[in-house]
Amino acid sequence: MITKGFPTRWRARTAGRGERATAAGSRLGWLDALRGIAALAVAAHHFQIFALIPHGGYIAAHFDLGFYGVIAFFIVSGYIIPASLERRGDVRAFWISRIFRIYPALIVSMLLAECIRPYAYHVLTFDGYGHHMLWLAGNGLMLSDMLGVVNALGISWTLTYEMLFYFFVSSLFTVAWHRRSTPIAVLAAAIALVLGVSIPSYSLTHTLPELRHLVAAAVAVVGMGMLGMVSGKAGLVRIGGLLLGGFGLLLVFTNGRDPAYETFMILATMFAGTVIYRAQHGQIERIEAWLSVGFVVVAGAMVGWMYNRGVMGNATSTFTWQAWTNAYLAAWASFGLFFLLRNRRLPRALTWLGAVSFSVYLLHWPVKEFLLSRLGWDPDRYYYKLAAMPFVERWSYVAGYVAVLLAASWVMYRLVEMPFQKLGRKLTKAANRRWPQQSLERPAPVAAVPAPAQPSGPAEPELTGTGAGLS
């Protein structure tokens, strides 16, 4: 199951309610720690770790470790991504940051997945339609799970929801609705509860021609929306936001791969993370936050019990309702625990793990298949071989996998992630110098204020205003 949500560095704001501000440019260590644990949970899930422990089958049937990691990632993204945009107040900088944050590491991981393994241990999945441009376009937009295109990496399905969240967050920001996180989270969770299996999947792509048309439309709409977002012109930015937000809504209501209860619970979970950020920083009342987040958490637990059964359970990667519900609740419990520890110094190992968590997420499957190919083990039955080994030997192989994965992730972080994030910041500064941004704030109404009486007779009223217009 796999990733999503990979926050950038940002400056914590002083909340005014006893919250301690983080130093400028520092990372939020508690979020890093949680993100690192989530990445390792996904890697352990795909390594079939439960097959190596006593009663592992029973545990796996009642707790999905991969889904736990993914939901934890989504909560973190919901908490940090809107804060990143609003701190900047600059949608151009936001999108450049996101593009340079995700695409370089994703592309490198795909190239590595294709180049370092024999065919029998393949990781990269091509389109299956005999039309590589469809595969390239759907995955290039990071919307494959909503377009009916096969995911390039099995784990990249989560990036579709990350991209949709970016669409919605930036769209809401351009029309000054970004503070409405509470009703959006509650509405999405309510849709998941009430319409969990009623909203159709892939209703726009029954045939290959329909798939081609939808992918072509996606390229055009997303391309125009992105151009508007980075244009710096207030009117075009709003149009771009409406295009991206509207297209995202069309997809989630008509053409998601996953059942509606999963799609809308993911979105509700992300916006619930935003609600927590807003309450923490005094932007909404805490009772409002408690009620809305509580509703989302209860809804997430209930939709598993209500819908994730039988055929519908097979439509997700979490095959039983217990595995769904327990993992969902555990992800929220983990976030709550680390939130309580946010002002404490956490072990450097955990915060370091959070820094490389995106690379861990992207590389864990290619690294696993590469190691299996070197050992000559069957990629579909290796865990039976491990389980039959003596305890020390078995776990030495597991430790070796983790060590290689962390080393590879550190190299990718240092050589790919960090340089491209730095390049993205330079590009943003250059673009803002060359094409100054217009403010998205609407001018305040202009008030007519009478001028002081003049001895020579009545004077014209003086027009004053306090709003900053579109520069």
GIBELNOR-V892462 format. One record per run of one state. SS is the DSSP state (helix for helix, strand for strand, loop for the rest). FROM is the first residue (numbers start at 1). TO is the last residue. If there is no record, write none. Layout:
{{SS & FROM & TO} {SS & FROM & TO}}
This chain:
{{loop & 1 & 28} {helix & 29 & 46} {loop & 47 & 48} {helix & 49 & 52} {loop & 53 & 55} {helix & 56 & 62} {loop & 63 & 64} {helix & 65 & 88} {loop & 89 & 90} {helix & 91 & 115} {loop & 116 & 118} {helix & 119 & 121} {loop & 122 & 131} {helix & 132 & 140} {loop & 141 & 143} {helix & 144 & 147} {loop & 148 & 153} {helix & 154 & 174} {loop & 175 & 180} {helix & 181 & 194} {loop & 195 & 200} {strand & 201 & 201} {loop & 202 & 207} {helix & 208 & 230} {loop & 231 & 233} {helix & 234 & 254} {loop & 255 & 255} {strand & 256 & 256} {loop & 257 & 259} {helix & 260 & 280} {loop & 281 & 285} {helix & 286 & 307} {loop & 308 & 309} {helix & 310 & 314} {loop & 315 & 320} {helix & 321 & 340} {loop & 341 & 347} {helix & 348 & 355} {loop & 356 & 356} {helix & 357 & 375} {loop & 376 & 381} {helix & 382 & 387} {loop & 388 & 390} {helix & 391 & 434} {loop & 435 & 446} {strand & 447 & 449} {loop & 450 & 453} {strand & 454 & 454} {loop & 455 & 456} {strand & 457 & 457} {loop & 458 & 461} {strand & 462 & 464} {loop & 465 & 471}}
